[in-house]
Amino acid sequence: MRAARGITSRAHPLWLAYILHRLSGLALALFLPLHFWVLAMAVSNPDRLDGFLQMTETGTVKLAEFGLVFLLAVHMFGGLRLMAMEWLPWSAPQKTLAASATALSFLIAGLFLVKAV
């Protein structure tokens, strides 16, 4: 794979945005089997599901939910960034938009955490 013209360092914000998008996608893909397992529990064993849902009230699970919402938001904004790169003319200030998308993702996840707690 060729690096984009002008990007020579792995510390460049756009390279970091690329890595964050890839890692968030991987983490979400790893989460899906657990999610489907819990959904299957709702159909096959409702009593066990009730016990599982009581466990989700712990602080550790709330923090994990924050992480999940953060990953979802990061992945969504990363995908929008990629579509913008493909369909719109790319300019230097757009790296600020990539950083802003990450900050907005954190804000969305933080608001979810505040509401959950």
C-alpha positions in Angstrom: 0.0 0.0 0.0 1.3 3.4 -0.9 1.1 6.3 1.6 -0.8 9.3 0.7 1.3 12.1 -0.8 2.7 14.3 2.0 2.1 11.8 4.8 5.4 10.5 5.9 5.0 9.7 9.5 2.9 7.2 11.5 2.4 10.0 14.0 0.4 12.0 11.4 -3.2 12.6 12.6 -4.7 11.0 9.5 -2.7 7.8 9.9 -3.9 7.7 13.6 -7.5 8.2 12.4 -7.0 5.3 10.0 -5.7 3.1 12.8 -8.5 4.1 15.2 -11.1 3.3 12.5 -9.6 -0.1 11.9 -9.3 -1.0 15.6 -12.8 0.2 16.3 -14.2 -1.9 13.5 -12.2 -5.0 14.8 -13.5 -4.4 18.4 -17.1 -4.1 17.2 -16.7 -7.2 15.1 -15.5 -9.1 18.2 -18.4 -7.7 20.2 -21.1 -9.0 17.8 -21.0 -12.7 18.7 -21.5 -11.8 22.4 -24.4 -9.5 21.4 -26.0 -12.3 19.3 -25.6 -14.8 22.1 -27.4 -12.5 24.5 -30.2 -12.0 21.9 -30.5 -15.7 21.6 -30.8 -16.0 25.4 -33.8 -13.8 25.2 -35.6 -16.4 23.0 -34.3 -19.6 24.5 -33.9 -18.9 28.2 -35.7 -15.7 29.5 -34.8 -16.4 33.2 -31.1 -16.6 32.4 -31.4 -13.4 30.4 -33.0 -11.7 33.5 -29.9 -12.7 35.5 -27.6 -11.4 32.8 -29.4 -8.1 32.7 -29.1 -7.6 36.4 -25.4 -8.0 36.0 -25.3 -5.2 33.5 -26.1 -2.7 36.3 -22.5 -2.9 37.7 -20.1 -0.1 37.2 -17.7 -2.2 35.1 -20.4 -3.0 32.6 -21.5 0.6 32.5 -17.9 1.5 31.7 -17.8 -1.1 29.0 -21.0 0.3 27.5 -19.2 3.7 27.4 -16.4 2.0 25.5 -18.9 0.4 23.1 -20.7 3.6 22.3 -17.3 5.4 21.9 -16.2 2.7 19.4 -19.5 2.9 17.5 -19.2 6.7 17.3 -15.5 6.6 16.3 -16.3 4.0 13.6 -19.2 6.0 12.2 -17.2 9.2 12.0 -14.2 7.4 10.6 -16.4 5.9 7.9 -17.8 9.4 7.1 -14.2 10.7 6.9 -13.3 7.9 4.5 -16.3 8.7 2.3 -15.4 12.4 2.3 -11.8 11.5 1.3 -13.1 9.5 -1.6 -15.8 11.8 -2.9 -14.7 15.3 -1.9 -11.5 17.3 -2.6 -9.1 16.6 0.3 -7.5 19.7 1.9 -5.1 20.1 4.8 -7.6 21.5 7.3 -9.6 18.2 7.1 -7.2 16.7 9.6 -8.7 19.1 12.1 -12.1 17.7 11.2 -10.8 14.1 11.8 -9.6 15.2 15.3 -13.0 16.9 15.8 -14.8 13.7 14.9 -12.9 11.8 17.5 -13.6 14.5 20.1 -17.3 14.4 19.1 -17.3 10.6 19.4 -15.9 10.9 23.0 -18.6 13.5 23.8 -21.4 11.2 22.6 -20.0 8.3 24.5 -19.5 10.5 27.6 -23.1 11.7 27.5 -24.2 8.1 27.2 -22.2 7.2 30.3 -23.5 10.1 32.3 -27.1 9.1 31.4 -26.3 5.4 32.2 -24.9 6.1 35.6 
